């Protein structure tokens, strides 16, 4: 029988495989059991370090700075050899925790920057995720970001300003206002030269729960700003409100200009949640600058930002070319809601419909939505032309009395209209190809290898066949694009107060979601009626609890939600693996 060997004698490959099942803290504790085990786990210990305080960052920087290329004779690995294999660093700077450890002195941005620079010099292949928690936009360390440089920070997350409702620390949030200075270090390309992902959450003090609700409660404040009187109860930037001409026509002062935005060219993901530092003029400076178009931006989330419909419509018209993930959530402003007014602002539903065709992921929440998210003018006109009654809705989109919507007639009419449009599109493309082929041949007869000649009609016939094959390939390519996607194609539509037109019915919206493309999952929710459902073409719709439809992370398997409760309370911090370095 073979003798048992100690854990420290295992091959590095087996030890690495075992560590894939362990947390970073467990690997740190295991490496401290013996000298041999520590030598075995050194490359694994430093491969993906996780640091949760400025004190631990100081110790980690000191350890990395003292790294040498030559190990002792009895060591299997030198420290620098381990650092060469360091791939990621997850760094969290929590203002409350660090202030408690440092006699109420918050961490300084200059120290964080210096420590990161020291670590980067020793780790050539490092990518850093940097988080600032429990911060205020006018206080350190956030206020000092513009004067420092943070190399290799590929993802920056700010939990800044407003705190979540169940926050236990009891700190009052600072009233924040639209502020160009706040955005300058984030987008200038100098303070964060390698940043690819930017996330700013002004509603949560720390990381929100996985299934946190999208149905956030707005906090109303009246503050005086450089922009004039800024009323959060009825701000001129809130979607659905009137467009304030002062924001557009009045020239911006120097302190209202963001400045260089070349850092946007590198961004692949931007997530903004409840940022009072942002309004429509600032967003147009950030995303509307032709010299700094975010050509690499694939993910954009604007969650409850102070934006008017005019700015949102411009964003949809001039969106980054590679955008595949869009989340656009407008406030549930029930205290100020007076219904949709087409004369006040552009209608976003048809714009969202046309824009979303190329998106893999779409989430849209607004005071009102309507069937134009699904049906275009030709399809709605076809329903009207065939005399199909659709105006049966009341408040919120419910059907009045015992009248039922003729869903079968609506479905058949819309599907027939869509087949007719596809046929016209196909016929037009074929005619265009034939006309091009005839124009190129000039209608002349040319000699043939087999005697006789070929005329323009033969070229037109060939062009027709080629056009038909090309159209068939385009249809198949679209289906393969949806079915073969790594992430499921998903759309979530939320209305806070019902439908744009008072006589429309919510049942028609649900029917329209059922008729969308195969392979695309839809979730539609009506808060006013308290109903939600999940839809997929060719499958029966699934009725959902309204609370589940509002969950920030939506999974398609109902069993994953049994027994799951969203919690806003912060869990007890785990021991830091670098506290004992």
Backbone torsions as a table, in degrees:
resi	resn	phi	psi	omega
1	UNK	NA	133.8	-176.4
2	UNK	-73.2	139.0	179.7
3	UNK	-72.3	145.6	177.6
4	UNK	-70.8	145.7	178.4
5	UNK	-110.4	156.5	179.6
6	UNK	-76.2	162.8	-178.8
7	UNK	-64.5	-32.0	-179.5
8	UNK	-71.2	-13.1	179.7
9	UNK	-94.2	1.3	-179.8
10	UNK	-68.9	149.6	171.8
11	UNK	-63.1	150.9	-176.9
12	UNK	-61.5	-32.6	179.5
13	UNK	-63.7	-44.1	179.8
14	UNK	-67.7	-41.5	178.2
15	UNK	-61.6	-40.6	178.4
16	UNK	-63.3	-39.8	179.1
17	UNK	-65.4	-40.3	178.4
18	UNK	-63.3	-37.4	-176.5
19	UNK	-71.3	-16.7	177.1
20	UNK	-65.7	-18.4	179.5
21	UNK	-97.4	2.9	-175.2
22	UNK	-114.2	151.8	172.6
23	UNK	-79.1	162.5	-179.2
24	UNK	-59.7	-39.1	179.7
25	UNK	-65.1	-35.5	178.7
26	UNK	-69.2	-38.7	176.6
27	UNK	-63.8	-39.4	179.9
28	UNK	-64.4	-43.5	179.4
29	UNK	-66.9	-39.6	-179.4
30	UNK	-65.9	-36.9	-179.1
31	UNK	-68.9	-18.5	-179.3
32	UNK	-89.6	3.4	-177.2
33	UNK	-75.0	-32.3	-179.4
34	UNK	-158.7	164.0	-179.8
35	UNK	-66.9	-40.2	-179.8
36	UNK	-66.8	-39.9	179.1
37	UNK	-66.7	-37.5	178.0
38	UNK	-62.9	-43.7	178.9
39	UNK	-63.6	-34.9	179.0
40	UNK	-68.2	-38.0	-172.5
41	UNK	-95.8	1.5	-176.8
42	UNK	-58.2	-48.2	178.7
43	UNK	-63.1	-34.5	-179.3
44	UNK	-74.8	-36.1	-177.6
45	UNK	-62.3	-36.8	-176.4
46	UNK	-99.6	5.6	-175.8
47	UNK	-72.6	-43.4	-179.9
48	UNK	-135.1	66.9	-178.2
49	UNK	-66.3	148.8	179.7
50	UNK	-127.6	116.0	-175.8
51	UNK	-118.1	131.2	-173.1
52	UNK	-120.8	16.2	177.3
53	UNK	-158.5	159.9	178.3
54	UNK	-69.8	-29.4	176.9
55	UNK	-64.1	-44.5	177.9
56	UNK	-66.5	-33.7	177.0
57	UNK	-63.5	-38.8	177.2
58	UNK	-62.0	-45.6	179.7
59	UNK	-65.4	-40.7	179.7
60	UNK	-64.8	-42.5	178.8
61	UNK	-62.9	-40.3	178.9
62	UNK	-64.9	-41.4	178.5
63	UNK	-62.5	-44.5	-178.4
64	UNK	-70.1	-36.0	-178.7
65	UNK	-67.0	-33.6	-179.1
66	UNK	-84.8	6.6	-178.8
67	UNK	-64.0	143.3	178.9
68	UNK	-124.5	157.8	178.9
69	UNK	-83.2	-22.4	-177.4
70	UNK	-106.6	119.5	176.4
71	UNK	-88.1	167.4	176.8
72	UNK	-70.4	166.3	-174.3
73	UNK	-62.8	-33.5	-177.1
74	UNK	-92.2	8.1	179.5
75	UNK	-99.7	137.8	177.1
76	UNK	-80.1	-29.8	-176.0
77	UNK	-130.1	136.8	166.5
78	UNK	-82.3	157.0	-177.8
79	UNK	-61.8	-40.0	-178.5
80	UNK	-67.3	-33.6	175.1
81	UNK	-62.3	-35.8	176.3
82	UNK	-68.4	-41.3	-177.4
83	UNK	-68.9	-27.5	176.7
84	UNK	-62.3	-23.7	179.8
85	UNK	-96.0	2.1	178.1
86	UNK	-70.1	123.7	-174.3
87	UNK	-104.4	-45.3	-175.6
88	UNK	-134.9	155.1	172.8
89	UNK	-134.8	121.0	177.4
90	UNK	-102.7	111.3	-172.0
91	UNK	-120.2	126.2	178.4
92	UNK	-122.0	124.0	175.5
93	UNK	-109.8	108.9	-177.9
94	UNK	-104.1	115.5	-173.7
95	UNK	-62.8	-40.1	-177.4
96	UNK	-69.2	-48.0	-178.9
97	UNK	-64.1	-45.0	-178.4
98	UNK	-69.5	-32.6	177.0
99	UNK	-67.0	-37.4	178.6
100	UNK	-64.9	-32.9	-179.8
101	UNK	-81.2	-19.7	-173.6
102	UNK	-119.2	40.0	176.4
103	UNK	55.4	49.4	177.3
104	UNK	63.0	21.0	176.0
105	UNK	-100.3	115.4	-179.6
106	UNK	-68.2	154.9	179.1
107	UNK	-65.1	141.0	-179.3
108	UNK	-89.5	141.9	179.4
109	UNK	-62.9	-32.9	-177.9
110	UNK	-65.8	-36.5	178.9
111	UNK	-70.1	-42.0	177.8
112	UNK	-60.7	-42.9	179.9
113	UNK	-63.3	-44.3	-178.2
114	UNK	-64.9	-41.2	-179.6
115	UNK	-66.2	-40.4	178.6
116	UNK	-64.2	-42.0	178.7
117	UNK	-63.1	-37.9	178.4
118	UNK	-66.7	-39.6	179.0
119	UNK	-67.8	-41.4	-177.5
120	UNK	-62.9	-34.4	-179.9
121	UNK	-63.7	-26.1	-178.7
122	UNK	-96.4	-14.5	-175.7
123	UNK	-121.4	96.0	-173.5
124	UNK	-71.7	-18.1	-174.7
125	UNK	-116.4	32.6	-170.5
126	UNK	-92.9	138.9	169.9
127	UNK	-123.2	128.8	-171.4
128	UNK	-111.9	134.8	167.8
129	UNK	-104.9	117.2	-175.3
130	UNK	-112.0	124.8	178.0
131	UNK	-118.8	138.2	169.8
132	UNK	-117.4	119.4	-176.9
133	UNK	-113.9	153.2	178.6
134	UNK	54.2	40.3	-176.6
135	UNK	-104.1	163.5	173.4
136	UNK	-120.2	141.3	-173.2
137	UNK	-68.2	-18.9	-179.3
138	UNK	-104.4	10.1	-177.5
139	UNK	-124.6	162.7	175.9
140	UNK	-68.1	144.9	7.9
141	UNK	-89.5	-9.1	-174.4
142	UNK	-65.3	-39.0	-176.9
143	UNK	-67.8	-16.7	-178.5
144	UNK	-102.2	9.4	-177.1
145	UNK	-67.6	-31.6	-174.4
146	UNK	-70.9	-16.1	-178.6
147	UNK	-102.2	5.3	-177.9
148	UNK	-126.8	169.1	178.2
149	UNK	-124.3	134.3	-178.0
150	UNK	-123.5	84.8	-177.5
151	UNK	-71.0	155.1	176.8
152	UNK	64.2	8.0	174.1
153	UNK	-80.4	103.3	-177.9
154	UNK	-90.7	-18.0	178.2
155	UNK	-139.5	125.5	-179.9
156	UNK	-118.9	126.5	-179.1
157	UNK	-125.8	126.6	178.4
158	UNK	-117.7	120.2	168.2
159	UNK	-103.2	95.8	-162.6
160	UNK	-133.1	143.5	173.0
161	UNK	85.2	-113.4	-174.4
162	UNK	-64.4	145.7	179.3
163	UNK	-108.4	157.0	-179.2
164	UNK	-71.9	157.7	-172.6
165	UNK	-59.9	-30.4	-176.5
166	UNK	-100.9	19.0	179.5
167	UNK	-63.5	130.2	-171.9
168	UNK	-91.6	-11.4	-175.5
169	UNK	-76.7	-21.1	172.2
170	UNK	76.4	13.8	178.2
171	UNK	-79.3	131.6	177.6
172	UNK	-73.0	139.9	-179.0
173	UNK	-79.3	148.9	179.0
174	UNK	-84.3	136.6	176.9
175	UNK	-69.6	118.6	-177.9
176	UNK	-106.9	154.3	-175.5
177	UNK	-133.9	165.4	174.2
178	UNK	-53.6	125.6	-167.0
179	UNK	-144.1	109.3	179.5
180	UNK	-69.0	-33.2	-178.9
181	UNK	-62.3	-32.0	-179.9
182	UNK	-61.4	-34.5	-173.6
183	UNK	-89.0	-18.4	-172.8
184	UNK	-58.4	-51.3	-179.2
185	UNK	-68.1	-20.6	-176.9
186	UNK	-79.1	-26.1	-173.0
187	UNK	-121.8	-2.5	-175.0
188	UNK	-76.5	-11.8	178.6
189	UNK	78.1	3.6	-178.9
190	UNK	-108.6	-48.8	-180.0
191	UNK	-65.2	-37.7	178.0
192	UNK	-128.1	77.7	-172.1
193	UNK	-68.7	-18.3	-176.5
194	UNK	-115.2	12.3	-174.3
195	UNK	-72.5	128.7	177.9
196	UNK	-111.7	-24.3	-175.2
197	UNK	-131.6	126.7	179.7
198	UNK	-122.0	128.6	179.7
199	UNK	-135.2	123.8	179.2
200	UNK	-127.4	117.9	178.9
201	UNK	-118.4	113.6	-178.4
202	UNK	-97.3	0.4	179.9
203	UNK	-99.5	-29.3	-176.2
204	UNK	-108.5	138.0	176.5
205	UNK	-78.2	-30.1	176.1
206	UNK	-137.4	-170.2	-177.0
207	UNK	-60.8	128.5	-179.0
208	UNK	-73.5	160.9	175.4
209	UNK	-61.3	158.0	-176.5
210	UNK	-61.0	-38.5	-177.1
211	UNK	-110.4	38.5	177.8
212	UNK	-61.9	150.3	-176.7
213	UNK	-77.5	142.0	172.6
214	UNK	-79.0	-13.6	-176.8
215	UNK	-82.3	74.7	-176.5
216	UNK	-80.2	152.9	177.5
217	UNK	-95.9	123.9	-178.0
218	UNK	-79.4	141.4	177.8
219	UNK	-105.3	125.3	-174.9
220	UNK	-98.7	126.8	177.7
221	UNK	-139.0	156.0	174.7
222	UNK	-118.0	115.4	-179.3
223	UNK	-130.6	156.1	177.5
224	UNK	-101.8	129.0	-174.4
225	UNK	-129.0	176.1	175.5
226	UNK	-66.9	-16.1	179.7
227	UNK	-87.0	-1.1	-173.7
228	UNK	107.2	-164.9	179.2
229	UNK	-71.5	120.1	-175.6
230	UNK	-114.3	105.0	-176.2
231	UNK	-99.2	110.0	-179.2
232	UNK	-70.2	-17.6	177.6
233	UNK	-73.2	-35.3	176.7
234	UNK	-141.4	63.1	-176.2
235	UNK	-70.3	149.2	179.7
236	UNK	-74.5	-6.0	179.1
237	UNK	-100.5	-7.4	-176.8
238	UNK	-69.5	136.4	179.2
239	UNK	-58.9	130.0	-178.9
240	UNK	101.5	-18.9	177.7
241	UNK	-85.0	174.6	-179.7
242	UNK	-71.7	146.3	178.5
243	UNK	-76.2	121.1	-179.9
244	UNK	-82.1	112.9	-177.2
245	UNK	-65.4	-21.5	179.9
246	UNK	-63.8	-33.2	179.9
247	UNK	-69.5	-24.6	-174.0
248	UNK	-99.8	-43.5	-171.2
249	UNK	-87.5	-29.6	-177.4
250	UNK	-77.1	126.9	178.9
251	UNK	-60.7	141.6	-179.5
252	UNK	-77.7	141.6	176.2
253	UNK	-79.6	172.5	-177.1
254	UNK	-62.2	-37.0	-178.6
255	UNK	-77.5	-4.1	178.4
256	UNK	-103.6	1.8	-177.5
257	UNK	-99.6	130.0	-178.8
258	UNK	-68.3	-40.6	-177.7
259	UNK	96.0	-152.5	-177.7
260	UNK	-59.6	137.5	-179.0
261	UNK	-129.3	32.9	-177.6
262	UNK	-67.9	-18.2	176.8
263	UNK	-65.4	-21.9	179.5
264	UNK	-65.1	-25.0	-178.6
265	UNK	-63.8	-24.0	-177.7
266	UNK	-90.9	-20.9	-172.0
267	UNK	-63.1	134.8	172.6
268	UNK	-105.8	-20.8	-177.9
269	UNK	-148.0	134.6	174.9
270	UNK	-133.4	125.1	177.8
271	UNK	-126.9	118.5	179.3
272	UNK	-124.5	123.6	-179.1
273	UNK	-126.5	118.5	175.8
274	UNK	53.4	43.1	-178.7
275	UNK	-87.2	106.3	175.9
276	UNK	-69.1	-12.8	175.7
277	UNK	-71.7	-8.9	-176.5
278	UNK	-113.3	138.3	170.3
279	UNK	-142.0	-173.8	-173.5
280	UNK	-62.0	-46.2	179.0
281	UNK	-60.9	-38.5	179.9
282	UNK	-68.8	-39.1	178.6
283	UNK	-63.8	-39.5	178.8
284	UNK	-66.0	-32.0	174.8
285	UNK	-68.3	-37.2	-176.2
286	UNK	-75.3	-50.5	-173.8
287	UNK	-103.3	-9.2	-177.1
288	UNK	-102.7	7.2	-179.4
289	UNK	-82.5	116.3	-177.6
290	UNK	-65.0	-20.5	-179.5
291	UNK	-82.8	-9.1	-177.7
292	UNK	-139.3	46.8	179.5
293	UNK	-65.4	133.8	-178.8
294	UNK	-78.3	76.0	-173.8
295	UNK	-67.9	-23.1	-179.4
296	UNK	-95.4	0.2	-175.0
297	UNK	-71.6	116.5	178.8
298	UNK	-107.7	-19.5	-176.8
299	UNK	-132.7	124.8	177.8
300	UNK	-134.8	123.0	177.5
301	UNK	-125.3	117.8	175.7
302	UNK	-115.2	97.7	-174.8
303	UNK	-103.4	107.7	173.7
304	UNK	56.7	50.3	175.8
305	UNK	-91.8	158.4	-179.3
306	UNK	-83.9	75.2	-176.0
307	UNK	-123.9	141.7	176.6
308	UNK	-89.2	164.5	-177.4
309	UNK	-64.0	-31.4	179.9
310	UNK	-62.7	-44.0	179.3
311	UNK	-67.4	-39.9	179.1
312	UNK	-63.2	-40.7	179.4
313	UNK	-64.7	-38.5	176.4
314	UNK	-64.6	-37.8	178.6
315	UNK	-62.7	-39.9	179.0
316	UNK	-69.0	-35.6	179.0
317	UNK	-70.3	-35.6	-173.5
318	UNK	-119.7	42.0	-178.8
319	UNK	-70.3	154.1	175.6
320	UNK	-55.2	144.4	-170.6
321	UNK	-67.7	-25.2	-175.6
322	UNK	-104.6	18.0	-177.6
323	UNK	-69.3	126.0	179.4
324	UNK	-123.3	-11.4	-175.4
325	UNK	-133.9	115.4	-178.8
326	UNK	-130.4	126.6	172.3
327	UNK	-122.3	119.3	-177.9
328	UNK	-129.7	100.2	-176.9
329	UNK	-114.0	119.4	177.8
330	UNK	-100.0	155.9	-173.7
331	UNK	-64.4	147.7	167.8
332	UNK	-88.4	84.9	-174.2
333	UNK	-94.7	69.5	-175.1
334	UNK	-69.2	-22.8	-179.4
335	UNK	-75.9	-23.2	-177.5
336	UNK	-116.7	5.2	-173.3
337	UNK	-78.2	129.1	178.6
338	UNK	-128.8	19.7	178.9
339	UNK	92.2	160.6	180.0
340	UNK	-76.8	133.6	-179.9
341	UNK	-125.0	110.1	-176.5
342	UNK	-64.9	-21.7	-179.9
343	UNK	-81.1	-16.8	-176.7
344	UNK	-86.7	-36.6	-172.0
345	UNK	-154.7	159.0	179.9
346	UNK	-67.5	153.6	179.8
347	UNK	-86.1	116.2	-173.8
348	UNK	-82.7	-22.2	-173.8
349	UNK	-56.4	-51.3	178.1
350	UNK	-65.7	-31.0	177.2
351	UNK	-66.8	-42.9	177.2
352	UNK	-62.4	-40.3	-179.1
353	UNK	-60.4	-47.9	-177.8
354	UNK	-71.8	-37.0	-176.0
355	UNK	-73.4	-32.0	-171.2
356	UNK	-77.9	-5.7	-175.6
357	UNK	-62.7	-28.8	-178.9
358	UNK	-97.9	-0.8	-176.0
359	UNK	-86.0	140.1	172.3
360	UNK	-81.4	-34.8	-176.2
361	UNK	-133.9	128.9	177.7
362	UNK	-138.8	131.5	170.1
363	UNK	-132.1	129.6	-176.9
364	UNK	-139.6	123.9	176.9
365	UNK	-129.9	133.1	-176.3
366	UNK	-151.3	163.1	175.8
367	UNK	-55.0	-38.1	177.2
368	UNK	-141.1	149.5	171.0
369	UNK	-133.7	178.3	179.4
370	UNK	-157.4	179.8	-177.6
371	UNK	-67.5	-13.2	177.9
372	UNK	-70.4	-6.9	168.7
373	UNK	-66.7	-20.3	-176.5
374	UNK	-121.3	-43.3	-174.6
375	UNK	-99.2	134.6	175.1
376	UNK	-90.3	-177.3	-175.3
377	UNK	-63.6	-38.2	179.7
378	UNK	-64.0	-40.8	-179.3
379	UNK	-69.9	-40.2	177.0
380	UNK	-67.8	-39.3	176.3
381	UNK	-64.5	-34.5	177.2
382	UNK	-64.7	-39.6	176.6
383	UNK	-62.8	-42.7	-179.8
384	UNK	-67.5	-39.5	-178.8
385	UNK	-65.1	-34.2	179.9
386	UNK	-85.7	4.8	175.7
387	UNK	68.8	27.9	-180.0
388	UNK	-83.6	124.0	-177.8
389	UNK	-77.3	124.0	178.5
390	UNK	-124.6	-17.5	-175.5
391	UNK	-82.8	66.8	-178.0
392	UNK	-111.8	4.3	-173.8
393	UNK	-82.9	158.9	174.5
394	UNK	-124.1	-153.6	-178.0
395	UNK	-59.8	128.9	-180.0
396	UNK	83.1	-13.9	-179.8
397	UNK	104.8	8.8	179.7
398	UNK	-76.3	152.2	176.8
399	UNK	-82.0	131.6	-175.8
400	UNK	-78.2	138.8	174.6
401	UNK	62.8	-140.4	-177.9
402	UNK	-103.0	10.5	179.6
403	UNK	-71.7	140.4	180.0
404	UNK	-118.0	143.5	178.0
405	UNK	-74.8	137.6	178.5
406	UNK	-79.6	79.7	-175.3
407	UNK	-65.4	-34.2	-179.8
408	UNK	-64.1	-45.4	-179.8
409	UNK	-65.1	-40.1	179.2
410	UNK	-64.2	-46.0	-179.3
411	UNK	-62.4	-45.5	-179.4
412	UNK	-64.8	-40.7	-178.2
413	UNK	-67.4	-43.9	-179.2
414	UNK	-67.7	-41.7	179.4
415	UNK	-64.1	-39.9	177.6
416	UNK	-64.0	-40.4	178.0
417	UNK	-63.6	-39.9	179.8
418	UNK	-68.5	-38.8	176.2
419	UNK	-63.3	-39.4	179.2
420	UNK	-65.7	-40.0	178.5
421	UNK	-65.6	-41.3	177.6
422	UNK	-63.8	-39.1	179.0
423	UNK	-64.8	-42.6	178.1
424	UNK	-64.7	-41.1	178.5
425	UNK	-63.0	-43.5	179.7
426	UNK	-64.1	-44.9	179.4
427	UNK	-62.7	-40.8	179.2
428	UNK	-64.3	-40.9	178.9
429	UNK	-65.2	-39.6	-179.9
430	UNK	-67.0	-43.5	178.1
431	UNK	-61.4	-39.2	179.1
432	UNK	-64.7	-41.1	178.5
433	UNK	-65.6	-39.7	178.8
434	UNK	-65.3	-43.8	-179.9
435	UNK	-62.8	-38.7	178.4
436	UNK	-65.1	-42.1	179.8
437	UNK	-64.2	-41.1	178.8
438	UNK	-66.6	-38.1	180.0
439	UNK	-66.6	-36.6	179.2
440	UNK	-69.7	-36.9	179.5
441	UNK	-79.1	-23.0	179.9
442	UNK	71.2	14.0	178.7
443	UNK	71.3	14.3	-177.8
444	UNK	-93.0	161.4	178.1
445	UNK	-99.8	132.3	180.0
446	UNK	-116.1	158.2	-178.6
447	UNK	-72.8	153.6	-179.7
448	UNK	-118.1	151.6	178.6
449	UNK	-64.3	-25.0	-176.0
450	UNK	-101.3	17.0	179.9
451	UNK	91.0	161.9	-179.3
452	UNK	73.0	-146.6	-178.0
453	UNK	-156.4	167.9	175.7
454	UNK	-117.0	137.7	179.6
455	UNK	-109.4	-177.4	-176.4
456	UNK	-64.4	-25.9	-179.3
457	UNK	-65.0	-37.6	178.1
458	UNK	-66.0	-39.0	176.3
459	UNK	-64.0	-37.3	178.1
460	UNK	-66.7	-38.7	178.5
461	UNK	-64.2	-41.3	177.9
462	UNK	-65.0	-41.1	178.6
463	UNK	-63.2	-36.5	178.5
464	UNK	-63.6	-46.4	-179.9
465	UNK	-63.3	-42.8	179.7
466	UNK	-63.8	-39.1	179.0
467	UNK	-65.6	-40.4	178.6
468	UNK	-63.9	-42.9	177.8
469	UNK	-62.7	-41.7	-179.6
470	UNK	-63.8	-42.3	179.1
471	UNK	-64.6	-39.8	177.6
472	UNK	-64.4	-39.7	178.7
473	UNK	-65.6	-36.8	178.4
474	UNK	-64.5	-42.4	178.2
475	UNK	-63.5	-43.0	179.8
476	UNK	-68.0	-35.7	-180.0
477	UNK	-65.6	-39.5	177.4
478	UNK	-62.4	-43.7	179.0
479	UNK	-64.3	-42.3	178.7
480	UNK	-65.6	-34.8	179.6
481	UNK	-62.3	-40.6	-179.2
482	UNK	-75.7	-48.7	-175.9
483	UNK	-69.6	-32.8	-176.6
484	UNK	-93.2	9.5	-178.7
485	UNK	-69.1	142.7	177.7
486	UNK	-65.3	-34.9	176.4
487	UNK	-113.3	139.2	-178.5
488	UNK	-61.9	142.2	174.4
489	UNK	-71.4	127.3	-169.4
490	UNK	-139.2	137.8	173.0
491	UNK	-132.9	133.5	174.8
492	UNK	-125.5	125.2	-179.6
493	UNK	-119.4	125.5	-179.9
494	UNK	-126.1	131.2	171.8
495	UNK	-117.6	133.0	-178.4
496	UNK	-84.3	-31.7	-171.6
497	UNK	-127.5	7.2	178.5
498	UNK	118.7	-141.2	-173.0
499	UNK	-112.9	158.9	-176.6
500	UNK	-63.2	-42.2	178.5
501	UNK	-99.4	130.7	-172.1
502	UNK	-62.6	-24.1	-177.2
503	UNK	-97.4	-0.7	175.8
504	UNK	-70.9	160.5	-177.1
505	UNK	-119.2	143.2	179.1
506	UNK	-67.3	-30.6	178.6
507	UNK	-61.5	-32.2	177.9
508	UNK	-69.4	-36.4	176.2
509	UNK	-63.5	-43.4	178.1
510	UNK	-63.1	-40.7	177.5
511	UNK	-62.5	-41.5	179.9
512	UNK	-63.2	-38.9	177.9
513	UNK	-64.2	-34.1	177.4
514	UNK	-65.4	-25.5	-173.3
515	UNK	-94.2	4.3	-177.9
516	UNK	-76.6	-178.6	-172.1
517	UNK	-60.0	148.1	176.4
518	UNK	-66.7	135.7	178.9
519	UNK	94.3	-5.6	179.5
520	UNK	-103.7	122.2	179.9
521	UNK	-90.2	135.4	179.7
522	UNK	-121.8	140.1	168.9
523	UNK	-126.5	121.4	179.0
524	UNK	-120.5	135.0	-175.3
525	UNK	-137.4	138.3	178.7
526	UNK	-122.5	103.5	-177.2
527	UNK	-66.1	-35.9	-178.4
528	UNK	-62.5	-40.5	177.9
529	UNK	-87.5	-16.5	-178.5
530	UNK	71.8	33.6	-178.3
531	UNK	-126.1	151.2	177.0
532	UNK	-154.2	153.7	-178.3
533	UNK	-155.6	157.6	178.5
534	UNK	-114.2	136.2	-172.4
535	UNK	-133.6	146.0	173.7
536	UNK	-152.3	134.6	-175.1
537	UNK	-58.5	130.8	178.6
538	UNK	86.6	-0.7	179.4
539	UNK	-122.8	155.3	177.5
540	UNK	-70.8	140.2	177.9
541	UNK	-66.0	152.0	-179.6
542	UNK	-114.8	125.3	177.6
543	UNK	-77.8	131.6	-177.9
544	UNK	-115.1	153.7	167.9
545	UNK	-69.5	140.9	-174.7
546	UNK	-60.5	-34.6	179.7
547	UNK	-66.1	-36.2	-179.7
548	UNK	-68.4	-36.0	179.4
549	UNK	-64.6	-22.5	-179.9
550	UNK	-91.0	-1.8	-177.8
551	UNK	-66.0	136.4	-174.9
552	UNK	-59.4	-41.8	177.3
553	UNK	-107.9	114.4	-176.7
554	UNK	-104.9	122.5	175.8
555	UNK	-105.3	151.3	-175.2
556	UNK	-85.9	-17.0	-179.2
557	UNK	-90.1	115.3	-178.1
558	UNK	-59.4	-31.3	-177.4
559	UNK	-63.5	-21.7	-178.9
560	UNK	-71.1	-12.9	-175.3
561	UNK	-102.7	-9.3	-178.8
562	UNK	-65.8	126.3	177.5
563	UNK	78.3	5.9	-179.0
564	UNK	-95.4	128.7	179.1
565	UNK	-125.5	131.7	177.3
566	UNK	-75.0	137.0	-179.2
567	UNK	-133.8	135.3	-179.9
568	UNK	-96.9	-6.2	-176.2
569	UNK	-77.9	143.2	-178.9
570	UNK	-79.9	133.1	180.0
571	UNK	-75.5	162.4	178.8
572	UNK	-64.1	134.7	-178.0
573	UNK	-66.1	139.7	176.7
574	UNK	-80.9	154.9	179.4
575	UNK	-61.2	139.4	-178.1
576	UNK	-80.9	128.1	-177.5
577	UNK	-67.0	-13.8	-176.5
578	UNK	-106.8	6.1	178.5
579	UNK	-66.1	-25.5	-175.2
580	UNK	-106.0	12.7	179.6
581	UNK	-68.6	NA	NA
